[in-house]
Structures are given as structure tokens and as C-alpha cells.
Amino acid sequence: MKISRIVLIAAFSLCFALTAEAQYIGIMQSAETMNKGTYKFMVAPIMVFGKEGVDDEIGIAARGGYAFTDRFDVEAKLGFFDNSTFVGADGEYWIYRGQEENSGLDISVTGGLLWMFGNDNRFDMMGFEITPQLSGHITENLELCGSLNALFLSIQDAPSGIDDSFTRLHLVPGIEYHLSDTLDLVAEFGIAINDNSSDYVGAGIAYYIR
């Protein structure tokens, strides 16, 4: 019985290592929410840098959102990687805005749920995340962004007696550049700040219907 349990734990640890290969769909926004009634669609390639022998991985992140008020919007999120598929949703609330439009410091907080469906016998995961964020314009069109992303994950159907939960933490600097009334360029670099996380970089185009 003891040997069987050791084998089970070893097998789970291997599967966990495969599952824990980090894929992310990023933050990809500033602390400003959209104007009420605005729709948003965004596509961004994401590269996750592997560590401890794990290969780098490239995926695609897609988002669609709607602003219910001038301070609150919601987004549905999808992510497609070789090893997993993401499905998620979040809401962002604009806590503090600069005294003038396109100037000053803005602060928001985003919270949401996500599911990761593993491929090739990898475990599925679900979790929630919270992201406090600040941003500020350095020119009329260019905005610098910074956020702290905390992602709390739980592995589904893990064997009993096994710790099936873990946390990923990232410090995420980025930019948002206003290309036109309907297009923004967004880019960011996720810096891993705990052992369960990996660095990543992403950039994409956001399209707005106002």
C-alpha cells in the first residue's frame, strides 16, 4: 500500500509538472475602463518563457468586452495554447481617475474567474484572479501601465491527500498606445515573482465599437 501511494504521488507530481507549465492570457489593458456602451474586441499573441527545461510556448489570447457604466466593464477571455485552452471572464472597476481626461494617475481593480482545460492527459484547473492596476498618460496617446496579478488555481480531480492548489504572481509593466478612435496597441511583460510562475510577453490590437 505504501509503495502504491509513493507511485501515485510520483505519477501525480509528473502530471502536475506538465499541468503547471504556465500559460497566460495577460492583463492587456490600462486602468481606465471604457466609456459606457462601448464594445471591445482584442487579439494578442503571447509568448511564455519556459524554465527548468520546459520549452517556450506561443499562444493566442482573445477578448471581448462591454462597458456597462463609465467606471465598470466586463470582458470574456479565451486563450489557445498547445497544452491548454483558457476560458474566463472578469470585471474591472475604475476606482480613481485623473482630474482631467488623458492626464493624471488612474487606479482600477479587476477580478474574475477562469478555467484551464488541459490537453494530452494534463489536468484541468479552475481559479480566480485579482489585479490592482495603475496607469498614467505620458503623452496624449501613450499610457504607461503597471499591475500586480494574483492568480489562485486549483487542480481538478487531483488524488485525495495531494495539495491541489497553488498561486501565480506577476508584476506586469506595459503600455497602451492610442492609434485611432477605434484602435489601441497594447503590450506588456509579465515578470514572475514566485516559483509557480513564468515570465511572459504579449502584444496585440484592441478594436472598439463606440
C-alpha positions in Angstrom: 0.0 0.0 0.0 2.8 2.4 0.9 4.6 1.7 -2.4 1.4 2.2 -4.3 0.9 5.6 -2.7 4.5 6.6 -3.5 4.0 5.6 -7.1 0.7 7.5 -7.2 2.4 10.6 -5.7 5.3 10.4 -8.2 2.9 10.0 -11.1 0.8 12.9 -9.9 3.9 15.1 -9.5 4.9 14.4 -13.1 1.4 15.2 -14.3 1.4 18.3 -12.1 4.6 19.4 -13.7 3.0 19.1 -17.1 -0.1 20.8 -15.9 1.8 23.6 -14.3 3.5 24.6 -17.5 2.5 28.2 -17.4 0.2 29.7 -19.9 -1.3 33.2 -19.5 -3.6 35.5 -21.4 -2.2 38.6 -19.8 -3.8 41.8 -18.5 -3.7 43.8 -21.7 -5.4 47.0 -20.6 -4.9 50.2 -18.7 -6.5 51.3 -15.5 -9.1 53.3 -17.5 -12.3 51.5 -18.2 -14.2 52.0 -21.5 -16.9 54.6 -22.0 -20.4 53.4 -21.3 -21.9 51.5 -24.1 -18.6 50.7 -25.8 -17.7 47.2 -27.1 -14.2 45.9 -27.3 -12.5 43.1 -29.2 -8.8 42.2 -28.9 -6.4 39.6 -30.2 -2.8 39.3 -28.9 -0.1 36.7 -29.3 1.5 35.7 -26.0 4.9 34.1 -25.5 5.6 32.3 -22.2 9.2 31.7 -21.4 9.8 28.2 -20.2 12.1 27.4 -17.2 13.6 24.3 -15.7 13.8 22.6 -19.0 10.3 23.5 -20.2 10.1 24.9 -23.7 8.9 28.4 -24.5 5.3 28.4 -25.8 3.4 30.7 -28.0 -0.4 31.1 -27.8 -3.2 33.4 -28.8 -5.3 35.4 -26.4 -8.7 36.9 -27.4 -11.0 39.2 -25.5 -14.5 40.7 -26.0 -15.9 43.3 -23.6 -18.6 45.7 -22.9 -18.8 48.8 -20.6 -22.0 49.0 -18.5 -21.0 52.3 -17.0 -18.2 54.8 -17.4 -16.4 53.1 -14.4 -17.3 49.4 -14.9 -16.8 47.0 -17.7 -16.7 43.2 -18.2 -14.7 41.0 -20.5 -14.9 37.4 -21.7 -11.5 35.9 -22.4 -10.1 33.0 -24.4 -6.6 31.6 -24.7 -5.3 28.9 -27.0 -2.0 27.1 -26.4 -0.6 23.7 -27.4 -1.0 22.4 -23.9 -4.3 24.0 -22.7 -7.3 26.2 -23.5 -8.4 29.1 -21.4 -11.9 30.3 -20.8 -12.6 33.2 -18.4 -14.5 36.3 -17.5 -13.7 39.4 -15.4 -14.9 42.7 -14.4 -12.9 45.9 -14.0 -13.9 48.9 -11.7 -12.2 52.3 -12.2 -11.6 53.3 -8.6 -9.8 56.6 -9.1 -9.4 58.7 -12.2 -7.2 61.6 -13.0 -8.7 65.1 -12.5 -8.5 65.7 -16.3 -9.1 63.4 -19.2 -5.9 61.8 -20.5 -3.8 63.1 -17.6 -3.0 62.2 -14.1 -3.0 58.8 -12.4 -5.7 56.2 -12.8 -6.3 53.3 -10.5 -8.6 50.3 -11.0 -9.1 46.7 -9.7 -10.1 43.7 -11.8 -11.4 40.4 -10.5 -12.6 37.3 -12.4 -12.8 33.5 -12.8 -11.1 31.3 -15.3 -10.9 27.7 -16.4 -7.9 25.9 -18.0 -8.7 22.7 -19.9 -5.6 20.6 -20.3 -4.6 18.7 -23.4 -2.7 15.4 -23.7 -3.8 14.0 -20.3 -3.0 17.2 -18.4 -5.2 18.1 -15.5 -7.9 20.8 -15.8 -7.7 23.7 -13.5 -10.0 26.5 -12.3 -9.3 29.6 -10.3 -9.9 33.3 -9.7 -7.7 36.3 -10.0 -7.5 39.8 -8.7 -5.4 42.5 -10.3 -4.9 46.0 -8.9 -3.7 48.3 -11.6 -2.5 51.9 -12.1 -1.7 53.8 -15.3 -0.9 57.3 -16.4 -0.5 59.2 -19.7 2.9 60.5 -20.6 1.7 61.9 -23.9 -1.9 62.3 -25.2 -1.6 58.9 -27.0 0.8 56.9 -24.8 -0.1 55.5 -21.5 2.2 53.6 -19.1 0.6 50.8 -17.1 1.6 48.7 -14.1 -0.3 45.9 -12.3 0.1 43.1 -9.8 -1.7 40.0 -10.9 -2.5 37.3 -8.3 -4.0 34.1 -9.8 -5.3 31.4 -7.4 -5.6 28.0 -9.0 -7.0 24.6 -8.1 -6.3 21.4 -10.0 -9.5 19.4 -10.7 -9.8 15.7 -9.8 -6.5 15.5 -8.0 -5.9 12.4 -5.9 -7.0 12.7 -2.3 -4.3 13.7 0.1 -2.5 15.8 -2.5 -2.2 19.6 -2.3 -4.0 20.6 -5.4 -3.9 24.4 -5.1 -1.2 27.0 -5.9 -0.8 30.6 -6.6 0.8 32.5 -9.5 2.1 36.1 -9.0 3.2 38.6 -11.6 4.4 42.2 -11.7 3.2 43.4 -15.1 4.5 46.7 -16.7 3.0 47.6 -20.0 1.9 50.3 -22.5 -1.3 51.3 -24.3 -0.9 53.4 -27.4 -3.9 55.2 -28.9 -3.7 54.6 -32.7 -7.1 56.0 -33.6 -10.6 56.5 -32.3 -11.2 52.7 -32.7 -7.7 51.1 -32.3 -5.2 50.8 -29.5 -1.9 49.0 -29.4 -1.3 47.2 -26.1 1.9 45.4 -24.9 3.2 44.1 -21.6 5.8 42.0 -19.9 4.8 39.7 -17.1 7.6 39.3 -14.5 7.2 36.1 -12.4 7.6 36.8 -8.7 7.1 33.3 -7.3 8.2 29.8 -8.1 4.9 28.7 -9.7 5.0 31.5 -12.3 6.9 32.1 -15.6 7.8 35.3 -17.4 5.8 36.1 -20.5 5.5 38.8 -23.1 2.5 39.8 -25.2 1.3 42.5 -27.6 -1.9 43.0 -29.5 -4.5 45.3 -31.1 -7.8 46.3 -29.4 -10.7 47.4 -31.6 -13.6 49.5 -30.1 -17.1 50.0 -31.3 -18.4 53.1 -29.6 
